[in-house]
Amino acid sequence: MPAAPIMIGALCVLAIAYRYYSAFIAAKALALDDSRITPAHTMADGHNYVPTNKWVLFGHHFAAISGSGPLIGPTLAAQFGFAPGFLWILIGVVLAGAVHDFVILTASIRRGGRSLAEIAREELGPVPGIVAMIAILAIIVVAIAGLGIVVVGALAESAWATFTVSASIPIALAMGLYTYKFRVGKIRESTIAGIVLLLVALVVGKHIQDSSVGDMFRFSRTTITLGIAAYGFVASVLPVWMLLCPRDYLSSYLKIGTIALLVLGVLLVNPRIEAPMISQWVSGGGPIIKGPLFPFVFVTIACGAISGFHSLVSSGTTPKMINKESDARPIAYGAMLIEGLVGITALIAATSLPVDDYLAINTDPKIAVIADASGAGLVRNEAELDRMRALLSESQRETLNAETIPLSVALSLPNNALAAVGYHVDAGDHTASSLTNEDFARLGIPVTDLPRLAASTHERIAARTGGGVSLAVGMARIFAGIPFIRHIEGLLAYWYHFAIMFEALFILTTIDTGTRIGRFLVQEFLGKLYKPLGRTESVGAGAIATLIVVGGWTTFLLTGSISTIWPMFGIANQLLAVVALAVGTTYLLRSRGPRYALITFLPLCFVGTTTITAGIQGLFRIYLPLAHDPDPQKALTGTLSAAFTSLLLVCVSIILVYAVRTWMGLLNVALWRRARSI
């Protein structure tokens, strides 16, 4: 099936939804009124409450909400086929996600820019308010872990990608110092310089990888994880103008420009959707997401359709900067539609890959060390195993003592050892990027175009789980197929690493922002126990709170995998959306009556049903069995995941009970008033 007609249809649906449904919500359900003075004016302080041009604020809001969720979720959900993910994104963003963002932003504007937890306390009572705060903190930790594991998988053992992404940090620091210290207010100069330097870093990265210096930027997954943890800590502690703001500002240009180019690429290249409309794993047991299509497709694709994380932004900085109420429509509803478009383009990029290649990239199956009865294995016999062992280090030899090893471990063995037993690799290269179809068949891994793609990108792309690498490959194939540039030799490698940088900047934006939000929440908790720890201006108190947050999500990164962390992230994120929709329904019921409360109540019923079902199934089908695994690390992962999932389910259940009780009271009042009027 060609992708261009699908993209055109999606664009038409999104445009119609904005033109008509958002107008109905703005005029009728929310009754936006520009005569109401917003908190940006009534509480203006020049620091947090600042009236802002709606298009400038649109850019800020979009940069804040658009993490890697709409990129990675659809890529992983492609396991279920193209149709389920596409329909959920398109329907979900129009009727649920954009409504969720719009209502919460308006409620926060009319409550003085208060946070979701504070609005919950005001609408539902003090107990739900405290429970909401606990749930939000837990969700932030899980969300950062879910996004962080994607960038870990994409950067591990890749000198080119690691150098390019690492370079964005000093570039952002230089931009911050230039704009705020040396050339105050000259943001255009720093922007142009920052974009040029990012592109230079992308080109230089190729030469770094091919040189002896490349070993300095080639790290294991563990080292990359610890490096991201260090970055998250530093970004949270440093002043926002020094690193956080310039990095997010710089990445927003890259985000919007790349998505526009990708949409254009889909229309011009018109790639074929290689994935089936419905796959064989709709009943569960898939290689990436273990659960069935219902309910797991709805939590795998969270951002892009509906994201609870957005409620933190819509009740965070954005309502404090709204110039007038009517600006909320393009900023909240409009920005969420653009994120839905991001999710659709990501799904098209992933499903345009041959199915065998998609699975070979996103799974890490066990392979026999010595060929089994089917003839598949790392080596054919004991003699070849001895020949390979002679070229390995002691730790590498120990990995071959088992009967089976993960494919990623096999492909990370030195190329000279692989060449010694007959694999078609460049013995002088650092990665097994030149394996042939015959080599993969020998390992028992069916592939189609993957060897050519690996050779073109100069990277080992097989068994790179997490969704990031397969998305980058899919994006690179579309970019490289654009007319007038598709015949340029060697361009695919640069497009691939540009896509990796694009994804990583998306993710790091969420990591640094999420860590800072988590730090403030922790300080609010600690401040109740010991007042000095609640002072946000204190470097020591901020460092302690940041260590707690970073330690939480780093633990998940070090012990979990994409198969355990991403479902938990999706469940946590959607449970937060359930909380926000419950608060939004209460707000509309109280202010506009039962008829208009349906615009959030109906999505609440659907999202609540799917997410709570997914949480219960994930608890009993994935995490509790994993907690009893004989492998201590897997048992730890299962125990932590089960504890967090249980905590979130309990918190949301408490909030829903209080919400229903409040609704019954409001409906009784409404019925009593109607009876009196009759």
Disulfide bonds with the S-S distance in Angstrom:
none
